[in-house]
Amino acid sequence: MSSIKITSNNPEEGTLKIAFATKDLENIDSHFGSARQFAVYEVSKSCINVCEIKKVIEKDTDKTVALLDDIDIVYFTNVGAIAAAKLINNGIFTIKYKEVVEIETELKKLQEMLNTNPPPFIKKIIEKKAA
């Protein structure tokens, strides 16, 4: 597996690690089970950093879930019930969009949420990471 990984030296408290199932690295446009890659970002109140592109080598739900083991939230256009259950059981929150959405738009929305009033599930993720 070849990938470039970028991490910040001092990750800000409350940083979320987000993965997007994407074909073109610009849009959330892939079904979880058929995604060939995930664009991974770190999002905090003050910055958004691209971390890495995680490549899916073989179509195997367990291996794909394991590939995302350090992710807090994963976005996709659809997911099967078994895969969704495996993600949730591994502490990964899932968000499904029926239509294609720009990754940049979603990142900005997430950052705005962090700076205003994050929903309970995001507060829970942040609290869990701080513990």
C-alpha positions as CSV (number, residue, x, y, z in Angstrom):
1,M,0.0,0.0,0.0
2,S,1.4,3.4,-0.9
3,S,0.1,6.5,0.8
4,I,1.3,9.8,1.9
5,K,0.4,10.7,5.5
6,I,0.5,14.2,6.9
7,T,-0.1,14.8,10.6
8,S,0.1,17.9,12.6
9,N,2.8,18.1,15.3
10,N,0.4,19.6,17.8
11,P,-3.1,18.3,17.1
12,E,-5.6,20.7,18.6
13,E,-7.8,19.5,21.3
14,G,-11.2,18.6,19.8
15,T,-9.8,17.5,16.5
16,L,-11.9,15.1,14.5
17,K,-10.5,12.6,12.0
18,I,-12.9,12.3,9.1
19,A,-12.9,10.0,6.1
20,F,-14.8,10.5,2.9
21,A,-15.5,7.7,0.4
22,T,-14.6,9.4,-2.9
23,K,-13.7,8.6,-6.5
24,D,-12.4,12.0,-7.5
25,L,-11.0,13.3,-4.1
26,E,-13.4,16.2,-4.4
27,N,-16.8,14.8,-3.7
28,I,-18.5,12.3,-1.4
29,D,-19.5,10.0,-4.3
30,S,-18.9,6.4,-3.4
31,H,-20.8,3.6,-1.7
32,F,-18.8,2.3,1.3
33,G,-18.6,-1.3,0.0
34,S,-17.3,-0.2,-3.5
35,A,-15.1,2.7,-2.4
36,R,-11.5,2.3,-3.7
37,Q,-10.2,5.1,-1.6
38,F,-11.0,7.4,1.4
39,A,-9.8,11.0,1.7
40,V,-8.9,11.6,5.3
41,Y,-8.9,15.0,7.0
42,E,-8.3,16.4,10.5
43,V,-10.9,19.1,11.4
44,S,-10.6,21.3,14.4
45,K,-12.1,24.7,15.4
46,S,-9.2,26.6,13.7
47,C,-8.0,24.4,10.9
48,I,-8.7,21.7,8.3
49,N,-5.8,19.5,7.3
50,V,-5.7,16.8,4.7
51,C,-3.9,13.8,6.3
52,E,-3.9,11.0,3.8
53,I,-5.6,9.0,1.1
54,K,-6.4,5.5,2.3
55,K,-6.5,3.0,-0.6
56,V,-8.7,0.0,-0.5
57,I,-6.7,-2.9,-1.9
58,E,-9.3,-5.6,-1.9
59,K,-13.0,-5.6,-1.4
60,D,-13.4,-7.0,2.1
61,T,-15.6,-5.2,4.7
62,D,-13.5,-6.3,7.7
63,K,-10.3,-5.1,6.0
64,T,-11.9,-1.8,5.0
65,V,-13.3,-1.2,8.5
66,A,-9.8,-2.0,9.9
67,L,-8.3,0.4,7.4
68,L,-10.4,3.1,9.0
69,D,-9.7,2.2,12.7
70,D,-8.4,5.7,13.6
71,I,-11.3,7.5,12.0
72,D,-14.0,9.2,14.0
73,I,-16.6,9.8,11.2
74,V,-16.9,8.3,7.7
75,Y,-19.1,9.7,5.0
76,F,-20.4,7.8,1.9
77,T,-23.3,7.7,-0.5
78,N,-24.6,4.4,0.8
79,V,-23.6,1.4,3.0
80,G,-24.9,-2.1,3.6
81,A,-26.4,-3.0,7.0
82,I,-23.6,-5.4,8.0
83,A,-20.8,-2.9,7.1
84,A,-22.7,-0.1,8.9
85,A,-22.9,-2.3,12.0
86,K,-19.2,-3.1,11.9
87,L,-18.3,0.5,11.6
88,I,-20.5,1.5,14.5
89,N,-19.2,-1.4,16.6
90,N,-15.7,-0.1,16.0
91,G,-16.6,3.4,17.3
92,I,-16.8,5.0,13.8
93,F,-19.8,7.3,13.3
94,T,-21.4,6.9,9.9
95,I,-23.0,9.6,7.7
96,K,-24.8,8.8,4.5
97,Y,-25.7,11.3,1.8
98,K,-28.0,10.1,-1.0
99,E,-26.7,12.8,-3.3
100,V,-23.1,13.7,-4.2
101,V,-21.8,16.4,-1.9
102,E,-18.5,18.4,-2.2
103,I,-16.0,17.3,0.5
104,E,-14.9,21.0,1.0
105,T,-18.5,22.0,1.7
106,E,-18.9,19.3,4.3
107,L,-15.6,20.1,5.9
108,K,-16.6,23.8,6.3
109,K,-19.9,22.7,7.7
110,L,-18.2,20.5,10.3
111,Q,-15.8,23.2,11.3
112,E,-18.6,25.7,11.7
113,M,-20.4,23.1,13.9
114,L,-17.3,22.7,16.1
115,N,-17.2,26.5,16.5
116,T,-20.9,27.0,17.4
117,N,-23.0,24.2,19.0
118,P,-21.8,20.7,18.0
119,P,-24.5,18.1,18.0
120,P,-24.4,15.5,20.8
121,F,-22.7,12.8,18.7
122,I,-19.7,15.2,18.0
123,K,-19.5,16.2,21.6
124,K,-19.4,12.5,22.5
125,I,-16.5,11.8,20.1
126,I,-14.5,14.8,21.4
127,E,-15.1,13.7,25.0
128,K,-14.1,10.1,24.3
129,K,-10.8,11.3,22.6
130,A,-10.0,13.6,25.5
131,A,-10.4,10.8,28.1
